Amino acid sequence: MGIRERYAREALIFLLWCIAPSVGYAQAQEGTCVSCHSGLSGNLAEPVEEYAASVHAARGFGCVSCHGGDAQEFSMAAMDPSRGYVGVPERQQIPTLCGRCHSDAQFMRQYNPALRVDQVAEYLTSVHGQQLMRSNDERVATCVSCHPAHAIKPPSDPTSSVNTLNVAQLCGSCHSDPDYMQPYMIPTDQEERYRQSIHWQMLSVEGDLSAPTCNDCHGNHGAAPPGISWVGNVCGQCHTVMSGLFQESQHARVLAMLGSPGCATCHRNHDIHEAGDELLGLGEGAACGMCHAEVDAGGAVASEMRSLIDSLHREFAKADSVLARAEHAGMEVSEAQFDLNAATTALISARAAVHGFSVDAVRQEVAAGLEVTSRAYERGQKALADLQFRRVGLAVSVTIILLLIVGLVLKIRQIERKTA
C-alpha cells in the first residue's frame, strides 16, 4: 500500500470516528423514552404501543410535550423534576396541562385553525369540572377520561373514543356503572334506555350521523344536565318548529311552574320513541291523558285535535287507495298522485301544530289537507269511471263485432246454399 492510499484510509477512519458519536447521540435523543419503555411491560409499555397511531404522534409531538423531562438524556436523569419532568399528572393538573396547547389560539392555528380553544374554560363550567376543582373529586371525568392520553384520535376516526357512534359507550363507561356512580345518587340506566330510542335507531341502523347522542343534548366539555326550563331549547336544536310552537303555548309556562321538563314530559328523554298519533288524545298510551280527562277543557282540546288529524289520515288513505287502484288498472293518475303529496305535508304540519295546543291551528292545517285529498279522490273516482266507461264501450263494441261476424257467416252460408 502506497503512502497516499494509507493517508486516505487513515483520514477516512478519523472522519468516521468523529461523526459516529454524533449519529448515535441523535438516535438516542429521538428514542430515549420509547427505547426504555418498549423494553418494559404492562402499564409502562402501553403508552408506546398506543401512541404510534395517535393524532399527537402524527403532528410530531413527543413524550416530553406533555410529560416534560430531558429527551437528550439517556438515563434516569431524563425524568429529573428539575428538568421539568411531570410524570403522571395529578387529576386537577390535567385540564391546565392540556390547555397549555389547546387554549392557545395562536399555537393551535398552526395545526387546526377550526378547532375551538375554549374547551378548558368550558370544562370548568361543567358538572365534571366544578366537582373536580371544588371537591377534588378523583372520580369525575377529565380530558383523558374521554380522550385516552396516549391514543387520542380525531372524532372522524371510527375507532376514536369520541366518534359519534362510540359516544354512548364512552359516557356509559362511567354512567352505567352502579358502583362507580353510587356516591352521586343518580340513575345509571341512561345508556340502556338511549339504545332503545329512535335517536339510536337512526344513528346506528339508518346511519344518520346527525341524529343526537349524549353530547348533543348534554354538551361535551361543558357537560351538564338540562335544566327544567330549557329542555325545550335542547330539543329545539333539531325540532325547531315544534319547539317554537311549544314555547309560545300555555303548557310551556305551566309545566315549568310544576317542575316538569317540557318536551320530556310527553316524549321522555333518553328512551325517546318515534312519535305517533297515539300520543295525542285520551286513549290508551296517550300522553295527554297523564294530566287531562274528558271532563276538563284540556281533555276536550286533545280529543278534538286527535279527531281532526285522524280525519285527514283517513281521507288521505281513501284518496291514495283510489288512485292506486286506478294506476293498477292502467289509468294515468301520476299527476294526481303527485298532488296528493301536499296532503302529506299538511298532515305533518298538523302534527307539528299540536305542540301549540291550539285547535284552530290544527284545524287550519287539516282543512288544507282535506281539500287536497278531496280533489285527489275525485280524480281517482273519475279515472275509475272512465275506465268503467271504456270497459262498457269495449264490451258493446265487441258484441257488435261478434254479431256482425255471426250475421256475415249466416249470410255466406245462405248464399252457398242457393248456389249449390
C-alpha positions as a Markdown table, in Angstrom:
| # | Residue | x | y | z |
|---|---|---|---|---|
| 1 | Met | 0.0 | 0.0 | 0.0 |
| 2 | Gly | 1.4 | 3.4 | -1.0 |
| 3 | Ile | 1.8 | 6.4 | 1.3 |
| 4 | Arg | -1.1 | 8.2 | -0.5 |
| 5 | Glu | -3.5 | 5.3 | 0.0 |
| 6 | Arg | -2.5 | 4.9 | 3.6 |
| 7 | Tyr | -3.1 | 8.6 | 4.4 |
| 8 | Ala | -6.5 | 8.4 | 2.6 |
| 9 | Arg | -7.5 | 5.4 | 4.6 |
| 10 | Glu | -6.5 | 7.0 | 7.9 |
| 11 | Ala | -8.3 | 10.2 | 7.1 |
| 12 | Leu | -11.5 | 8.2 | 6.3 |
| 13 | Ile | -11.2 | 6.3 | 9.6 |
| 14 | Phe | -10.7 | 9.6 | 11.5 |
| 15 | Leu | -13.7 | 11.2 | 9.9 |
| 16 | Leu | -15.9 | 8.2 | 10.7 |
| 17 | Trp | -14.7 | 8.3 | 14.3 |
| 18 | Cys | -15.6 | 11.9 | 14.5 |
| 19 | Ile | -19.2 | 11.6 | 13.2 |
| 20 | Ala | -20.2 | 8.3 | 14.6 |
| 21 | Pro | -20.8 | 9.5 | 18.2 |
| 22 | Ser | -23.0 | 12.3 | 16.9 |
| 23 | Val | -25.1 | 10.0 | 14.9 |
| 24 | Gly | -25.6 | 7.6 | 17.8 |
| 25 | Tyr | -26.4 | 10.5 | 20.1 |
| 26 | Ala | -29.1 | 11.8 | 17.7 |
| 27 | Gln | -30.7 | 8.4 | 17.6 |
| 28 | Ala | -30.6 | 8.3 | 21.4 |
| 29 | Gln | -32.3 | 11.7 | 21.6 |
| 30 | Glu | -35.1 | 10.6 | 19.3 |
| 31 | Gly | -35.8 | 7.3 | 21.0 |
| 32 | Thr | -34.9 | 7.9 | 24.7 |
| 33 | Cys | -38.5 | 7.5 | 26.1 |
| 34 | Val | -39.5 | 4.9 | 23.5 |
| 35 | Ser | -36.4 | 2.7 | 23.7 |
| 36 | Cys | -36.7 | 2.4 | 27.5 |
| 37 | His | -40.5 | 1.9 | 27.8 |
| 38 | Ser | -40.5 | -0.5 | 24.8 |
| 39 | Gly | -38.5 | -2.9 | 27.0 |
| 40 | Leu | -40.9 | -2.7 | 29.9 |
| 41 | Ser | -44.2 | -4.4 | 30.4 |
| 42 | Gly | -47.8 | -3.6 | 31.4 |
| 43 | Asn | -48.8 | 0.0 | 32.0 |
| 44 | Leu | -45.3 | 1.2 | 31.4 |
| 45 | Ala | -45.2 | -0.3 | 27.9 |
| 46 | Glu | -48.8 | 0.5 | 26.8 |
| 47 | Pro | -48.1 | 4.2 | 26.1 |
| 48 | Val | -45.5 | 3.3 | 23.5 |
| 49 | Glu | -47.9 | 0.9 | 21.8 |
| 50 | Glu | -50.8 | 3.2 | 21.7 |
| 51 | Tyr | -49.1 | 6.4 | 20.9 |
| 52 | Ala | -47.9 | 5.5 | 17.4 |
| 53 | Ala | -51.4 | 5.8 | 16.0 |
| 54 | Ser | -52.4 | 9.0 | 17.9 |
| 55 | Val | -53.1 | 12.4 | 16.4 |
| 56 | His | -50.3 | 13.9 | 18.5 |
| 57 | Ala | -47.7 | 11.5 | 17.1 |
| 58 | Ala | -48.9 | 12.4 | 13.6 |
| 59 | Arg | -48.3 | 16.0 | 14.4 |
| 60 | Gly | -44.8 | 15.4 | 15.7 |
| 61 | Phe | -45.4 | 15.9 | 19.4 |
| 62 | Gly | -43.2 | 13.6 | 21.6 |
| 63 | Cys | -43.5 | 12.4 | 25.1 |
| 64 | Val | -41.8 | 15.5 | 26.6 |
| 65 | Ser | -44.5 | 17.7 | 25.1 |
| 66 | Cys | -46.8 | 16.6 | 28.0 |
| 67 | His | -44.6 | 14.9 | 30.5 |
| 68 | Gly | -41.6 | 17.2 | 30.4 |
| 69 | Gly | -38.1 | 15.9 | 31.2 |
| 70 | Asp | -35.0 | 15.9 | 29.1 |
| 71 | Ala | -35.2 | 13.8 | 25.9 |
| 72 | Gln | -31.4 | 14.2 | 25.4 |
| 73 | Glu | -30.5 | 12.3 | 28.5 |
| 74 | Phe | -30.3 | 8.6 | 28.0 |
| 75 | Ser | -30.6 | 7.7 | 31.7 |
| 76 | Met | -32.9 | 8.1 | 34.7 |
| 77 | Ala | -31.8 | 11.7 | 34.8 |
| 78 | Ala | -34.2 | 12.3 | 31.9 |
| 79 | Met | -37.0 | 12.2 | 34.4 |
| 80 | Asp | -35.5 | 14.6 | 36.9 |
| 81 | Pro | -38.2 | 17.1 | 38.1 |
| 82 | Ser | -35.6 | 19.8 | 37.9 |
| 83 | Arg | -35.7 | 19.3 | 34.2 |
| 84 | Gly | -39.4 | 19.9 | 34.0 |
| 85 | Tyr | -40.4 | 16.2 | 34.3 |
| 86 | Val | -44.1 | 15.9 | 35.3 |
| 87 | Gly | -44.6 | 12.1 | 35.0 |
| 88 | Val | -48.3 | 11.2 | 35.7 |
| 89 | Pro | -50.0 | 14.5 | 36.3 |
| 90 | Glu | -52.5 | 14.9 | 39.2 |
| 91 | Arg | -56.1 | 14.9 | 38.0 |
| 92 | Gln | -56.5 | 18.6 | 38.9 |
| 93 | Gln | -53.5 | 19.3 | 36.7 |
| 94 | Ile | -54.8 | 17.7 | 33.6 |
| 95 | Pro | -57.1 | 20.5 | 32.3 |
| 96 | Thr | -54.3 | 23.0 | 32.7 |
| 97 | Leu | -51.8 | 20.6 | 31.1 |
| 98 | Cys | -53.9 | 20.0 | 28.0 |
| 99 | Gly | -54.9 | 23.7 | 28.0 |
| 100 | Arg | -51.2 | 24.8 | 27.5 |
| 101 | Cys | -51.7 | 24.0 | 23.9 |
| 102 | His | -55.4 | 23.7 | 23.4 |
| 103 | Ser | -56.2 | 27.1 | 24.9 |
| 104 | Asp | -53.6 | 28.9 | 22.9 |
| 105 | Ala | -55.3 | 30.1 | 19.7 |
| 106 | Gln | -52.1 | 31.3 | 18.1 |
| 107 | Phe | -50.4 | 27.9 | 18.7 |
| 108 | Met | -53.4 | 25.8 | 17.6 |
| 109 | Arg | -53.8 | 27.8 | 14.4 |
| 110 | Gln | -50.6 | 26.1 | 13.1 |
| 111 | Tyr | -52.3 | 22.7 | 13.3 |
| 112 | Asn | -56.1 | 23.1 | 13.2 |
| 113 | Pro | -57.4 | 26.6 | 12.8 |
| 114 | Ala | -61.0 | 25.4 | 13.1 |
| 115 | Leu | -60.5 | 23.7 | 16.5 |
| 116 | Arg | -62.1 | 25.6 | 19.4 |
| 117 | Val | -59.7 | 26.9 | 22.0 |
| 118 | Asp | -62.2 | 27.3 | 24.8 |
| 119 | Gln | -62.5 | 23.7 | 25.9 |
| 120 | Val | -60.8 | 24.2 | 29.2 |
| 121 | Ala | -62.8 | 27.3 | 30.1 |
| 122 | Glu | -66.0 | 25.4 | 29.1 |
| 123 | Tyr | -64.9 | 22.3 | 31.1 |
| 124 | Leu | -64.6 | 24.4 | 34.2 |
| 125 | Thr | -68.3 | 25.3 | 33.9 |
| 126 | Ser | -69.3 | 21.7 | 33.6 |
| 127 | Val | -70.5 | 19.4 | 36.4 |
| 128 | His | -67.3 | 17.4 | 36.0 |
| 129 | Gly | -65.1 | 20.5 | 36.1 |
| 130 | Gln | -66.8 | 22.0 | 39.1 |
| 131 | Gln | -66.7 | 18.8 | 41.0 |
| 132 | Leu | -63.0 | 18.3 | 40.3 |
| 133 | Met | -62.0 | 21.8 | 41.2 |
| 134 | Arg | -64.2 | 22.4 | 44.2 |
| 135 | Ser | -64.2 | 19.0 | 45.8 |
| 136 | Asn | -61.0 | 17.5 | 44.2 |
| 137 | Asp | -63.3 | 14.5 | 43.3 |
| 138 | Glu | -61.0 | 11.9 | 41.8 |
| 139 | Arg | -63.9 | 10.1 | 40.1 |
| 140 | Val | -65.1 | 12.8 | 37.8 |
| 141 | Ala | -64.2 | 12.9 | 34.1 |
| 142 | Thr | -61.2 | 14.9 | 33.0 |
| 143 | Cys | -59.8 | 15.4 | 29.5 |
| 144 | Val | -58.1 | 12.0 | 29.5 |
| 145 | Ser | -61.2 | 10.2 | 30.6 |
| 146 | Cys | -62.8 | 10.8 | 27.2 |
| 147 | His | -59.6 | 11.3 | 25.1 |
| 148 | Pro | -57.2 | 8.5 | 26.1 |
| 149 | Ala | -54.0 | 10.3 | 26.8 |
| 150 | His | -51.7 | 8.2 | 24.6 |
| 151 | Ala | -54.3 | 7.1 | 22.0 |
| 152 | Ile | -56.1 | 10.3 | 21.1 |
| 153 | Lys | -57.7 | 10.1 | 17.6 |
| 154 | Pro | -59.8 | 12.6 | 15.7 |
| 155 | Pro | -63.6 | 12.2 | 16.1 |
| 156 | Ser | -63.9 | 11.3 | 12.4 |
| 157 | Asp | -61.9 | 8.1 | 13.0 |
| 158 | Pro | -64.3 | 5.2 | 13.6 |
| 159 | Thr | -62.0 | 3.8 | 16.3 |
| 160 | Ser | -61.9 | 7.1 | 18.2 |
| 161 | Ser | -63.5 | 7.1 | 21.6 |
| 162 | Val | -65.3 | 10.3 | 20.7 |
| 163 | Asn | -66.6 | 9.1 | 17.3 |
| 164 | Thr | -70.3 | 9.8 | 17.2 |
| 165 | Leu | -71.1 | 6.1 | 17.2 |
| 166 | Asn | -68.9 | 5.5 | 20.3 |
| 167 | Val | -70.0 | 8.4 | 22.5 |
| 168 | Ala | -72.9 | 6.5 | 24.2 |
| 169 | Gln | -70.5 | 3.7 | 25.2 |
| 170 | Leu | -67.9 | 6.2 | 26.3 |
| 171 | Cys | -70.3 | 8.1 | 28.6 |
| 172 | Gly | -71.8 | 4.8 | 29.7 |
| 173 | Ser | -68.4 | 3.5 | 30.9 |
| 174 | Cys | -68.9 | 5.7 | 34.0 |
| 175 | His | -72.6 | 6.5 | 34.0 |
| 176 | Ser | -73.8 | 2.9 | 33.5 |
| 177 | Asp | -71.6 | 1.6 | 36.4 |
| 178 | Pro | -73.8 | 1.5 | 39.6 |
| 179 | Asp | -70.8 | 1.0 | 41.9 |
| 180 | Tyr | -68.9 | 3.9 | 40.3 |
| 181 | Met | -71.8 | 6.3 | 40.3 |
| 182 | Gln | -73.2 | 5.3 | 43.8 |
| 183 | Pro | -71.8 | 8.4 | 45.6 |
| 184 | Tyr | -73.8 | 10.7 | 43.2 |
| 185 | Met | -77.2 | 9.1 | 43.7 |
| 186 | Ile | -78.2 | 9.5 | 40.0 |
| 187 | Pro | -79.7 | 6.9 | 37.7 |
| 188 | Thr | -77.4 | 4.5 | 35.8 |
| 189 | Asp | -79.8 | 3.3 | 33.1 |
| 190 | Gln | -79.3 | 6.2 | 30.7 |
| 191 | Glu | -77.3 | 4.3 | 28.1 |
| 192 | Glu | -79.6 | 1.3 | 28.2 |
| 193 | Arg | -82.6 | 3.5 | 27.7 |
| 194 | Tyr | -80.9 | 5.5 | 25.0 |
| 195 | Arg | -80.2 | 2.4 | 23.0 |
| 196 | Gln | -83.9 | 1.7 | 22.8 |
| 197 | Ser | -84.6 | 5.2 | 21.4 |
| 198 | Ile | -85.4 | 6.4 | 17.9 |
| 199 | His | -82.3 | 8.5 | 18.1 |
| 200 | Trp | -80.0 | 5.5 | 18.5 |
| 201 | Gln | -82.0 | 3.6 | 15.8 |
| 202 | Met | -81.4 | 6.5 | 13.3 |
| 203 | Leu | -77.8 | 6.7 | 14.3 |
| 204 | Ser | -76.7 | 3.1 | 14.4 |
| 205 | Val | -79.1 | 1.4 | 12.0 |
| 206 | Glu | -80.0 | 4.0 | 9.5 |
| 207 | Gly | -76.6 | 5.6 | 9.5 |
| 208 | Asp | -77.8 | 9.1 | 10.1 |
| 209 | Leu | -74.8 | 10.8 | 11.9 |
| 210 | Ser | -76.8 | 13.9 | 12.5 |
| 211 | Ala | -79.0 | 12.0 | 15.0 |
| 212 | Pro | -78.3 | 13.1 | 18.6 |
| 213 | Thr | -76.1 | 11.2 | 21.0 |
| 214 | Cys | -75.2 | 12.1 | 24.6 |
| 215 | Asn | -73.1 | 15.2 | 23.9 |
| 216 | Asp | -75.6 | 16.7 | 21.5 |
| 217 | Cys | -78.0 | 17.3 | 24.4 |
| 218 | His | -75.7 | 17.5 | 27.4 |
| 219 | Gly | -72.7 | 19.2 | 25.8 |
| 220 | Asn | -69.3 | 17.7 | 25.8 |
| 221 | His | -66.6 | 19.8 | 27.5 |
| 222 | Gly | -69.4 | 21.8 | 29.3 |
| 223 | Ala | -71.4 | 18.7 | 30.1 |
| 224 | Ala | -74.4 | 19.4 | 32.3 |
| 225 | Pro | -78.0 | 18.1 | 32.8 |
| 226 | Pro | -80.5 | 20.3 | 31.0 |
| 227 | Gly | -82.5 | 22.4 | 33.5 |
| 228 | Ile | -86.2 | 22.1 | 33.7 |
| 229 | Ser | -86.8 | 25.5 | 32.0 |
| 230 | Trp | -84.5 | 24.9 | 29.0 |
| 231 | Val | -85.1 | 21.3 | 27.9 |
| 232 | Gly | -87.1 | 22.7 | 25.0 |
| 233 | Asn | -84.1 | 24.7 | 23.9 |
| 234 | Val | -82.1 | 21.5 | 23.8 |
| 235 | Cys | -84.7 | 19.6 | 21.7 |
| 236 | Gly | -85.2 | 22.7 | 19.7 |
| 237 | Gln | -81.7 | 22.4 | 18.2 |
| 238 | Cys | -83.3 | 19.9 | 15.8 |
| 239 | His | -87.0 | 20.1 | 16.3 |
| 240 | Thr | -87.2 | 23.9 | 15.7 |
| 241 | Val | -90.9 | 24.2 | 14.6 |
| 242 | Met | -92.3 | 22.1 | 17.4 |
| 243 | Ser | -90.1 | 23.9 | 20.0 |
| 244 | Gly | -91.2 | 27.3 | 18.7 |
| 245 | Leu | -94.9 | 26.4 | 19.0 |
| 246 | Phe | -94.4 | 24.9 | 22.4 |
| 247 | Gln | -92.5 | 27.8 | 23.8 |
| 248 | Glu | -95.4 | 30.1 | 22.8 |
| 249 | Ser | -98.0 | 27.8 | 24.4 |
| 250 | Gln | -99.5 | 27.9 | 27.9 |
| 251 | His | -98.1 | 24.4 | 28.6 |
| 252 | Ala | -94.5 | 25.8 | 28.4 |
| 253 | Arg | -95.2 | 28.1 | 31.4 |
| 254 | Val | -97.4 | 25.7 | 33.4 |
| 255 | Leu | -95.0 | 22.7 | 33.1 |
| 256 | Ala | -92.1 | 24.9 | 34.1 |
| 257 | Met | -94.1 | 26.0 | 37.2 |
| 258 | Leu | -94.8 | 22.4 | 38.0 |
| 259 | Gly | -91.1 | 21.5 | 37.7 |
| 260 | Ser | -91.9 | 19.2 | 34.7 |
| 261 | Pro | -89.3 | 19.3 | 31.9 |
| 262 | Gly | -91.2 | 20.4 | 28.8 |
| 263 | Cys | -90.7 | 18.1 | 25.9 |
| 264 | Ala | -89.6 | 15.2 | 28.1 |
| 265 | Thr | -92.9 | 15.2 | 30.0 |
| 266 | Cys | -94.6 | 13.7 | 27.0 |
| 267 | His | -91.7 | 12.2 | 24.9 |
| 268 | Arg | -89.4 | 11.2 | 27.8 |
| 269 | Asn | -85.6 | 11.9 | 27.5 |
| 270 | His | -83.2 | 9.1 | 26.9 |
| 271 | Asp | -85.6 | 6.5 | 25.6 |
| 272 | Ile | -87.5 | 8.7 | 23.1 |
| 273 | His | -89.6 | 6.6 | 20.8 |
| 274 | Glu | -90.8 | 7.6 | 17.4 |
| 275 | Ala | -93.8 | 9.9 | 18.0 |
| 276 | Gly | -97.1 | 8.7 | 16.6 |
| 277 | Asp | -100.7 | 9.9 | 16.7 |
| 278 | Glu | -101.4 | 7.6 | 19.6 |
| 279 | Leu | -99.6 | 10.1 | 21.9 |
| 280 | Leu | -102.4 | 12.6 | 21.2 |
| 281 | Gly | -105.8 | 12.4 | 22.8 |
| 282 | Leu | -107.1 | 10.5 | 25.8 |
| 283 | Gly | -106.8 | 6.9 | 24.6 |
| 284 | Glu | -104.5 | 4.2 | 25.8 |
| 285 | Gly | -100.9 | 5.3 | 25.7 |
| 286 | Ala | -101.8 | 9.0 | 25.1 |
| 287 | Ala | -99.6 | 11.5 | 26.8 |
| 288 | Cys | -102.4 | 14.0 | 27.2 |
| 289 | Gly | -104.2 | 11.5 | 29.5 |
| 290 | Met | -101.5 | 11.8 | 32.1 |
| 291 | Cys | -102.8 | 15.2 | 33.1 |
| 292 | His | -106.2 | 15.6 | 31.4 |
| 293 | Ala | -109.6 | 13.8 | 31.4 |
| 294 | Glu | -112.7 | 14.1 | 29.3 |
| 295 | Val | -114.4 | 16.4 | 31.7 |
| 296 | Asp | -111.8 | 19.2 | 31.5 |
| 297 | Ala | -111.1 | 21.7 | 28.8 |
| 298 | Gly | -107.6 | 20.4 | 28.1 |
| 299 | Gly | -109.0 | 16.9 | 27.5 |
| 300 | Ala | -111.6 | 18.2 | 25.1 |
| 301 | Val | -108.9 | 20.1 | 23.1 |
| 302 | Ala | -106.7 | 17.0 | 23.0 |
| 303 | Ser | -109.6 | 14.8 | 21.8 |
| 304 | Glu | -110.7 | 17.3 | 19.1 |
| 305 | Met | -107.1 | 17.7 | 17.8 |
| 306 | Arg | -106.8 | 13.9 | 17.6 |
| 307 | Ser | -110.1 | 13.7 | 15.8 |
| 308 | Leu | -109.0 | 16.3 | 13.2 |
| 309 | Ile | -105.8 | 14.5 | 12.5 |
| 310 | Asp | -107.5 | 11.1 | 12.2 |
| 311 | Ser | -109.9 | 12.5 | 9.7 |
| 312 | Leu | -107.1 | 13.8 | 7.5 |
| 313 | His | -105.3 | 10.5 | 7.8 |
| 314 | Arg | -108.5 | 8.6 | 6.8 |
| 315 | Glu | -109.2 | 10.8 | 3.8 |
| 316 | Phe | -105.6 | 10.6 | 2.7 |
| 317 | Ala | -105.7 | 6.8 | 2.9 |
| 318 | Lys | -109.0 | 6.7 | 0.9 |
| 319 | Ala | -107.7 | 9.0 | -1.8 |
| 320 | Asp | -104.4 | 7.1 | -2.0 |
| 321 | Ser | -106.3 | 3.8 | -2.3 |
| 322 | Val | -108.5 | 5.0 | -5.2 |
| 323 | Leu | -105.5 | 6.4 | -7.1 |
| 324 | Ala | -103.6 | 3.2 | -6.6 |
| 325 | Arg | -106.5 | 1.1 | -8.0 |
| 326 | Ala | -106.7 | 3.4 | -11.0 |
| 327 | Glu | -103.0 | 3.2 | -11.6 |
| 328 | His | -103.0 | -0.6 | -11.2 |
| 329 | Ala | -105.8 | -0.7 | -13.9 |
| 330 | Gly | -103.5 | 1.2 | -16.3 |
| 331 | Met | -105.1 | 4.7 | -15.9 |
| 332 | Glu | -102.8 | 7.8 | -16.0 |
| 333 | Val | -103.1 | 9.3 | -12.5 |
| 334 | Ser | -99.4 | 10.3 | -11.8 |
| 335 | Glu | -100.3 | 14.0 | -11.6 |
| 336 | Ala | -103.0 | 13.4 | -9.1 |
| 337 | Gln | -100.6 | 11.2 | -7.0 |
| 338 | Phe | -98.0 | 13.9 | -7.1 |
| 339 | Asp | -100.5 | 16.5 | -6.0 |
| 340 | Leu | -101.6 | 14.2 | -3.1 |
| 341 | Asn | -98.1 | 14.8 | -1.6 |
| 342 | Ala | -99.4 | 18.2 | -0.5 |
| 343 | Ala | -101.8 | 16.3 | 1.9 |
| 344 | Thr | -98.8 | 14.5 | 3.4 |
| 345 | Thr | -97.2 | 17.9 | 4.0 |
| 346 | Ala | -100.5 | 19.2 | 5.6 |
| 347 | Leu | -100.6 | 16.1 | 7.9 |
| 348 | Ile | -97.0 | 16.7 | 9.0 |
| 349 | Ser | -97.8 | 20.4 | 9.6 |
| 350 | Ala | -101.0 | 19.5 | 11.6 |
| 351 | Arg | -99.0 | 17.1 | 13.8 |
| 352 | Ala | -96.4 | 19.8 | 14.4 |
| 353 | Ala | -99.2 | 22.3 | 15.2 |
| 354 | Val | -100.4 | 20.1 | 18.0 |
| 355 | His | -97.4 | 21.4 | 20.1 |
| 356 | Gly | -99.1 | 24.8 | 20.2 |
| 357 | Phe | -102.2 | 23.2 | 21.7 |
| 358 | Ser | -104.5 | 25.3 | 19.5 |
| 359 | Val | -107.5 | 23.5 | 17.9 |
| 360 | Asp | -107.8 | 26.3 | 15.3 |
| 361 | Ala | -104.2 | 26.0 | 14.2 |
| 362 | Val | -104.6 | 22.2 | 13.8 |
| 363 | Arg | -108.0 | 22.7 | 12.0 |
| 364 | Gln | -106.4 | 25.1 | 9.6 |
| 365 | Glu | -103.7 | 22.6 | 8.5 |
| 366 | Val | -106.2 | 19.8 | 8.4 |
| 367 | Ala | -108.6 | 21.8 | 6.2 |
| 368 | Ala | -105.8 | 22.4 | 3.7 |
| 369 | Gly | -105.0 | 18.7 | 3.6 |
| 370 | Leu | -108.7 | 17.7 | 3.3 |
| 371 | Glu | -109.1 | 20.0 | 0.3 |
| 372 | Val | -106.2 | 18.2 | -1.4 |
| 373 | Thr | -107.4 | 14.7 | -0.6 |
| 374 | Ser | -110.9 | 15.6 | -1.8 |
| 375 | Arg | -109.6 | 16.7 | -5.2 |
| 376 | Ala | -107.3 | 13.6 | -5.4 |
| 377 | Tyr | -110.2 | 11.3 | -4.5 |
| 378 | Glu | -112.5 | 12.9 | -7.2 |
| 379 | Arg | -109.8 | 12.5 | -9.8 |
| 380 | Gly | -109.3 | 8.9 | -8.8 |
| 381 | Gln | -113.0 | 8.2 | -9.0 |
| 382 | Lys | -113.2 | 9.9 | -12.4 |
| 383 | Ala | -110.3 | 7.8 | -13.6 |
| 384 | Leu | -112.2 | 4.6 | -12.4 |
| 385 | Ala | -115.4 | 5.9 | -14.0 |
| 386 | Asp | -113.6 | 6.5 | -17.3 |
| 387 | Leu | -112.1 | 3.0 | -17.0 |
| 388 | Gln | -115.6 | 1.6 | -16.5 |
| 389 | Phe | -116.9 | 3.6 | -19.4 |
| 390 | Arg | -114.2 | 2.2 | -21.6 |
| 391 | Arg | -114.8 | -1.3 | -20.5 |
| 392 | Val | -118.6 | -1.0 | -21.3 |
| 393 | Gly | -117.8 | 0.6 | -24.6 |
| 394 | Leu | -115.3 | -2.1 | -25.4 |
| 395 | Ala | -117.9 | -4.8 | -24.4 |
| 396 | Val | -120.5 | -3.1 | -26.6 |
| 397 | Ser | -118.1 | -2.9 | -29.5 |
| 398 | Val | -117.0 | -6.5 | -29.2 |
| 399 | Thr | -120.7 | -7.6 | -29.0 |
| 400 | Ile | -121.5 | -5.6 | -32.2 |
| 401 | Ile | -118.5 | -7.0 | -34.0 |
| 402 | Leu | -119.4 | -10.6 | -32.9 |
| 403 | Leu | -123.0 | -10.0 | -34.1 |
| 404 | Leu | -121.7 | -8.7 | -37.5 |
| 405 | Ile | -119.4 | -11.7 | -37.8 |
| 406 | Val | -122.3 | -14.1 | -37.0 |
| 407 | Gly | -124.5 | -12.3 | -39.4 |
| 408 | Leu | -121.9 | -12.4 | -42.1 |
| 409 | Val | -121.3 | -16.1 | -41.6 |
| 410 | Leu | -125.0 | -16.8 | -41.8 |
| 411 | Lys | -125.3 | -14.7 | -45.0 |
| 412 | Ile | -122.4 | -16.5 | -46.6 |
| 413 | Arg | -123.9 | -19.9 | -45.8 |
| 414 | Gln | -127.3 | -18.7 | -47.2 |
| 415 | Ile | -125.6 | -17.7 | -50.5 |
| 416 | Glu | -123.7 | -21.0 | -50.6 |
| 417 | Arg | -127.0 | -22.9 | -50.3 |
| 418 | Lys | -128.6 | -21.0 | -53.2 |
| 419 | Thr | -125.6 | -21.6 | -55.5 |
| 420 | Ala | -125.4 | -25.3 | -54.6 |
